[in-house]
């Protein structure tokens, strides 16, 4: 009944409307439907496009942003490996230290009261602390590198507003004892000298970067931390140095430097069989714990970096060259008038003014008296080109390849200049006109001690764990033959006479056979020529002669006084070092002691 009424009502309404209006009314629901569908399709298309943009075209960029927000990457600080000497004595170690910061805005007591509590703990005055507290409300650095003991005392004060931040600092327990070899690290914990610099890769432990998740509130969640990431190896870098011998060498050197008011000096002790250095001392030196208080010139080890003319300490090597080349025989004799002329250059013995010429000398006597003229006559038995070839075989003009930084190569004239100028072979015969480093002279004399082989000087023995088990060892160059054992034994016998009867008497030790050679050379000027009032004194010893193994060199730069010679300055140093070596190694006498 109701449907009939509605149809009738629609018919009445339709009869009252114009035909066009009625048509529009019928089309209105269809338009709305299409509009809604169109909007839905457009919206869906937009969502799909945006989804494509987010998931495909910008996916990598957005993923990176998300990772930055959700993940952090940390490289934890891991202490450097320890450095120890050959007996396990610690030369360098990382220790925890603390920086102390004050935040006065968080203080719950008065500033004067806190200053009075804190001052005696950290070694400052209350007045100085109050001034610091008044600088700013927060983040005031109060203490620098406090020890654990001091940090514990600060913590026990229980003062609000004081903050301790832990970090690691490099400690050198032996202070300046081995600074020339060990070196130091800077504020960034990077090596700047010595093995701290040259062996950086061995001293730094491998550390993996950690990936950590961050929660919505920013808190770090260690869900990606690998198990045991804080456990690191116990390896230590062991050196060939012996701290006991190092201490004895430094004491003997300092004593003579003070006695003769010298500028500087160095002592080197090397095992001639393998090139390991048992001691390497330079004076003056520095304390690596407070390196910033010292002149930067002390950070380079001048035994490796500075050149000098070796003088008479090179004469035994020239004798070995002449013997090996067949230019002379052990019983050859040469006339020494005391002074000769080579071209326009006069050459004289050091004692010519006091005693004149020596007359007829054997090769052994030439070394014993340290005759310059005798050495010139010996070298004149060879062609300059042959002699120069031997000098090149010895490595003059090159580096020795030691595992310490900043080594300088020696200097020698070019082959053309050397072979065309008669004065060059003449001056080289008694150790002048060319230059080398003290470490190279030790290397060369080691050839006389070990039967003629050129070995590589080194201070790194290897990486060992705390149970003394070897983990890594450096590969050294194989010894390079230079002289025959017969030649070296002959020269050693001559050098022993230098100590027994010649200029090296001050190096004698009763009951022990020592070979050696003194050197007192004019000091070359950087502008050319030589200083008239400056000399370099030296002595090199080889010990023991009956079973040669150790080479000991002492060089003292610019000692003052009329009696400053290699025999009076450097020879006693070598004697003291050998005496310490005898005690440390418990070496028996070479022959019965005289009573």
Secondary structure, 3 states (H helix, E strand, C coil): CHHHHHHHHHHHHHHHCCHHHHHHHHHHHHHHHHHHHHHHHHHHHHHHHHHHHHHHHCHHHHHHHHHHHHEEEECCCCCCCCEECCCCCEEEEEEEEEEEEECHHHCCCCHHHHHHHHHHHHCCCHHHHHHHHCCCCCCEEEEEEECHHHHHHHHHCCCCCEEEEEEEEEECCCCCCCHHHHCCECCCCCECCHHHHHCHHHHCCCCCCEEEEECCCCCEECCCCCCCCCCCCCCEEEECCCHHHHHHHHHHHHHHHHHCCCCEEEEEEEECCCCEEEEEEEECCCCHHHHHHCCHHHHCCHHHHCCECCHHHHHHHHHHHHHHHCCCCCCCEEEECCEEEECCEEEECCCHHHHCCCEEEEHHHHHHHCCHHHHHHHHCCCCHHHHHHHHHHHCCCCCCCCCCCCCCCCECCCHHHHHHCHHHHHHHHCCCCCEECHHHHHHHHHHHHCCCEECCCECEEEEECCCCCEEECCCCCCCEECCCHHHHHHHHHHHHHHHHHCCCHHHCECCECEEEEEEEEEEECCCCCEEEEEEEEEEEEEECHHHCCEEEEEEEECCCCCCCCHHHHHHHHHHHHHHHHHHHHCCCCCCCCCC
